[in-house]
Amino acid sequence: MSDIHPTAVVEPGATIAASAKIGPFCHIGKFVTLGENVELLSHIAVSGHTSIGDGTRIFPFASIGHEPQDLKYKGEQSRLVIGRNNVIREHVTMNPGTEGGGLLTQVGDNCLFMVAVHVAHDCIIGNDVIMANNATLAGHVRVGDFAVFGGLSAVHQFVRVGAYAMVGGVTGVERDVIPYGSVMGNRAALAGLNIVGMQRRGFSREEMQGLRNAYQMLFEVENGTFAERVESVAGKFAGVRPVDDVLAFIRQDSSRGLCQPKTGNGG
């Protein structure tokens, strides 16, 4: 039987795993699903068609699954799906999707959301993502695995942030961030590669050097247009995993364009 504090309110219809723990003064809506070993510490409100995966822990005063902050939202049934083994700290807010974004907001596994992080409607977040205090994502943002966001950073709607990317603190991101890229500034500019993050994740010296060389060809030379440089890099570094990741990201459709170095060349 689930461990539910007597002051908690669990509406009839909610699905609560036997090993889940619900602390004092929590409120759980009737369409909510809590997986095995989920722990809600206290004063947490979970609403809507929200599912929370096994082992996720949520700290006081988080608001999870309440309706989106989108004037176009008209009450359509949408979902928030949170994966396994996440840590969601105090005052975090996460909203479900909208009709304009596929009716789904999704969070992967093993992520850390520090105090007052906001995940808006229709965001899709990968695994092992870290968002520091007061980092915020607007609607429809896509985030790759192992991306890291510094405190007080903010990401514009429809932006993509690639896997292993690093967004610096107090950074406003208006354009897509390539995988393994590092961006910072009031209006984010590409500041190089997240080499420290790659080292921590076990990338080989050859992979990192190949990515460095490809980055130089893409962003630090003046030969041809950017599209021509992309094809040159593809021909020279095919098969180098992180370079392939960057090229695939660049070739995907996007409405936002790419973050470039301040002194770089867009082509």
C-alpha positions as CSV (number, residue, x, y, z in Angstrom):
1,M,0.0,0.0,0.0
2,S,1.3,3.5,-0.9
3,D,2.6,5.7,1.9
4,I,0.3,8.7,1.8
5,H,0.3,11.3,4.6
6,P,-3.1,11.9,6.1
7,T,-3.0,15.6,5.1
8,A,-2.4,14.8,1.4
9,V,-5.3,14.9,-1.0
10,V,-5.4,12.2,-3.7
11,E,-8.4,12.5,-6.0
12,P,-10.3,9.3,-6.9
13,G,-9.0,8.0,-10.2
14,A,-5.3,8.7,-9.6
15,T,-3.0,5.8,-10.1
16,I,-0.4,5.5,-7.3
17,A,2.2,2.7,-7.2
18,A,2.4,0.7,-4.0
19,S,5.9,1.9,-3.3
20,A,5.2,5.6,-3.9
21,K,5.4,8.1,-1.0
22,I,3.2,11.2,-0.8
23,G,4.1,13.7,1.9
24,P,2.2,16.3,3.8
25,F,-0.2,18.7,2.1
26,C,0.3,17.4,-1.4
27,H,-2.5,17.5,-3.9
28,I,-2.7,14.8,-6.6
29,G,-5.3,15.1,-9.5
30,K,-7.5,12.3,-10.7
31,F,-5.7,11.7,-14.0
32,V,-2.2,11.5,-12.4
33,T,0.0,8.4,-12.4
34,L,2.9,8.0,-10.0
35,G,5.3,5.1,-10.7
36,E,7.2,2.9,-8.3
37,N,9.3,4.6,-5.6
38,V,8.2,8.1,-6.6
39,E,8.5,10.4,-3.7
40,L,6.7,13.7,-3.2
41,L,8.2,15.3,-0.2
42,S,5.5,17.9,0.8
43,H,3.3,20.8,-0.5
44,I,3.4,19.6,-4.1
45,A,0.6,19.9,-6.6
46,V,0.4,17.5,-9.5
47,S,-2.5,18.0,-11.9
48,G,-3.7,17.1,-15.4
49,H,-2.9,14.0,-17.4
50,T,0.6,13.7,-15.8
51,S,2.7,10.6,-15.4
52,I,5.8,10.5,-13.2
53,G,8.3,7.7,-13.8
54,D,9.8,5.3,-11.2
55,G,12.2,6.7,-8.7
56,T,11.6,10.4,-9.4
57,R,11.7,12.7,-6.3
58,I,9.9,16.0,-6.2
59,F,10.6,18.7,-3.5
60,P,8.3,21.2,-1.8
61,F,6.2,23.7,-3.7
62,A,6.7,22.3,-7.2
63,S,3.7,22.7,-9.5
64,I,3.6,19.9,-12.0
65,G,1.1,19.4,-14.9
66,H,-1.1,22.4,-14.5
67,E,-2.4,24.1,-17.6
68,P,0.0,25.8,-19.9
69,Q,0.8,29.5,-19.9
70,D,-0.4,29.8,-23.5
71,L,-3.3,32.0,-24.5
72,K,-4.1,29.7,-27.3
73,Y,-4.8,26.8,-24.9
74,K,-8.5,26.1,-24.7
75,G,-8.6,23.2,-22.3
76,E,-7.8,20.5,-24.8
77,Q,-6.6,17.2,-23.2
78,S,-2.8,17.1,-23.3
79,R,-0.1,15.3,-21.4
80,L,3.0,15.7,-19.3
81,V,5.2,12.7,-19.2
82,I,8.2,12.7,-16.8
83,G,10.6,9.8,-16.9
84,R,12.5,7.8,-14.3
85,N,14.9,8.8,-11.6
86,N,14.6,12.6,-12.0
87,V,15.2,15.1,-9.2
88,I,12.8,18.0,-9.3
89,R,13.6,20.7,-6.7
90,E,11.6,23.4,-5.0
91,H,9.3,25.7,-6.9
92,V,9.8,23.9,-10.3
93,T,7.0,24.3,-12.8
94,M,6.3,21.9,-15.7
95,N,3.3,22.3,-18.0
96,P,1.6,19.8,-20.4
97,G,1.4,20.2,-24.1
98,T,-0.9,22.1,-26.4
99,E,-2.7,21.3,-29.6
100,G,-0.2,23.4,-31.5
101,G,2.7,21.3,-30.2
102,G,1.4,17.7,-30.4
103,L,-0.4,17.7,-27.0
104,L,2.7,16.5,-25.2
105,T,5.5,17.8,-22.9
106,Q,8.1,15.1,-22.2
107,V,11.0,14.8,-19.8
108,G,13.5,12.0,-20.1
109,D,15.3,10.0,-17.3
110,N,18.0,11.0,-14.8
111,C,17.6,14.7,-15.1
112,L,18.1,17.4,-12.4
113,F,15.9,20.4,-12.3
114,M,17.1,22.8,-9.6
115,V,15.1,25.5,-7.8
116,A,12.5,27.4,-9.8
117,V,13.2,25.9,-13.2
118,H,10.4,26.3,-15.7
119,V,9.6,23.8,-18.4
120,A,6.9,25.2,-20.7
121,H,4.3,23.5,-22.9
122,D,5.4,21.1,-25.6
123,C,9.0,20.9,-24.6
124,I,10.8,17.7,-25.3
125,I,13.8,17.1,-23.0
126,G,16.3,14.2,-23.3
127,N,18.0,12.1,-20.6
128,D,20.6,13.3,-18.1
129,V,19.9,17.0,-18.6
130,I,20.8,19.5,-15.8
131,M,19.1,22.8,-15.4
132,A,20.4,25.0,-12.7
133,N,18.4,27.5,-10.5
134,N,15.9,29.7,-12.3
135,A,16.8,28.3,-15.8
136,T,13.7,28.5,-18.0
137,L,12.5,26.9,-21.3
138,A,9.8,28.6,-23.4
139,G,7.3,26.5,-25.3
140,H,8.3,23.9,-28.0
141,V,12.0,23.8,-27.0
142,R,13.9,20.6,-27.8
143,V,16.8,19.6,-25.6
144,G,19.2,16.7,-26.3
145,D,20.8,14.3,-23.8
146,F,23.4,15.6,-21.3
147,A,22.7,19.2,-22.0
148,V,23.5,21.6,-19.2
149,F,21.9,25.0,-18.4
150,G,23.4,27.6,-16.1
151,G,21.5,29.5,-13.5
152,L,19.1,32.3,-14.8
153,S,19.4,31.2,-18.4
154,A,16.4,31.5,-20.7
155,V,15.6,29.7,-24.0
156,H,13.3,31.2,-26.6
157,Q,10.4,29.2,-27.9
158,F,11.1,26.7,-30.7
159,V,14.8,26.7,-30.1
160,R,16.8,23.4,-30.2
161,V,19.6,22.7,-27.8
162,G,21.8,19.8,-28.9
163,A,23.1,16.9,-26.9
164,Y,26.1,17.7,-24.6
165,A,25.6,21.4,-25.1
166,M,26.4,23.9,-22.4
167,V,24.3,27.1,-21.9
168,G,26.1,29.5,-19.6
169,G,24.5,31.3,-16.7
170,V,22.5,34.5,-17.3
171,T,22.3,33.6,-21.0
172,G,19.4,34.3,-23.3
173,V,19.2,31.8,-26.2
174,E,17.4,32.9,-29.3
175,R,18.9,30.5,-31.8
176,D,19.7,26.8,-32.0
177,V,22.7,25.5,-30.1
178,I,24.7,22.8,-31.9
179,P,25.5,19.5,-30.0
180,Y,28.6,19.9,-27.9
181,G,28.5,23.6,-28.3
182,S,29.0,26.2,-25.5
183,V,27.0,29.4,-25.6
184,M,26.9,32.5,-23.4
185,G,25.9,36.1,-23.3
186,N,22.9,38.4,-23.1
187,R,22.0,37.2,-26.6
188,A,23.8,33.9,-26.8
189,A,26.8,33.5,-29.0
190,L,28.7,30.3,-29.7
191,A,31.8,30.4,-27.5
192,G,33.4,27.1,-28.4
193,L,32.9,23.5,-27.5
194,N,31.9,21.8,-24.2
195,I,35.2,19.9,-24.1
196,V,35.0,19.5,-20.3
197,G,31.6,17.9,-20.6
198,M,32.9,15.5,-23.3
199,Q,35.9,14.5,-21.2
200,R,33.5,13.8,-18.3
201,R,31.4,11.6,-20.6
202,G,34.3,9.5,-21.8
203,F,34.8,10.8,-25.4
204,S,38.1,9.8,-26.8
205,R,40.9,12.2,-27.6
206,E,40.5,11.4,-31.3
207,E,36.8,12.2,-31.2
208,M,37.4,15.5,-29.4
209,Q,40.2,16.5,-31.8
210,G,38.1,15.6,-34.8
211,L,35.3,17.8,-33.5
212,R,37.7,20.7,-32.8
213,N,39.0,20.5,-36.4
214,A,35.4,20.4,-37.8
215,Y,34.4,23.3,-35.6
216,Q,37.3,25.4,-36.9
217,M,36.3,24.6,-40.5
218,L,32.6,25.4,-39.9
219,F,32.9,28.6,-37.8
220,E,36.5,30.0,-37.9
221,V,37.4,30.1,-41.6
222,E,36.2,32.3,-44.5
223,N,36.3,29.7,-47.3
224,G,32.9,29.6,-49.1
225,T,29.4,29.8,-47.7
226,F,28.4,28.0,-44.5
227,A,26.5,25.4,-46.6
228,E,29.7,24.7,-48.6
229,R,31.7,24.3,-45.4
230,V,29.1,21.9,-44.0
231,E,29.6,19.7,-47.0
232,S,33.4,20.0,-46.8
233,V,33.3,18.9,-43.1
234,A,31.0,16.0,-44.0
235,G,33.5,14.8,-46.6
236,K,36.5,15.1,-44.4
237,F,35.2,13.8,-41.0
238,A,32.5,11.3,-41.9
239,G,32.3,8.6,-39.3
240,V,33.6,10.8,-36.4
241,R,30.6,10.4,-34.0
242,P,30.4,13.9,-32.6
243,V,31.0,15.5,-36.0
244,D,28.2,13.4,-37.4
245,D,25.9,14.5,-34.6
246,V,26.6,18.2,-35.3
247,L,26.1,17.8,-39.1
248,A,22.8,16.0,-38.6
249,F,21.6,18.7,-36.2
250,I,22.6,21.5,-38.7
251,R,20.8,19.7,-41.6
252,Q,17.5,19.4,-39.7
253,D,14.7,21.9,-40.3
254,S,14.5,24.8,-37.9
255,S,12.7,28.1,-37.6
256,R,15.4,29.7,-35.4
257,G,18.8,29.5,-37.2
258,L,22.1,28.7,-35.5
259,C,24.0,30.4,-32.7
260,Q,27.2,31.6,-34.3
261,P,30.4,32.9,-32.8
262,K,30.5,36.7,-32.4
263,T,33.4,36.8,-34.9
264,G,32.2,33.8,-36.9
265,N,30.8,33.5,-40.4
266,G,27.3,32.6,-41.1
267,G,27.9,32.1,-44.8
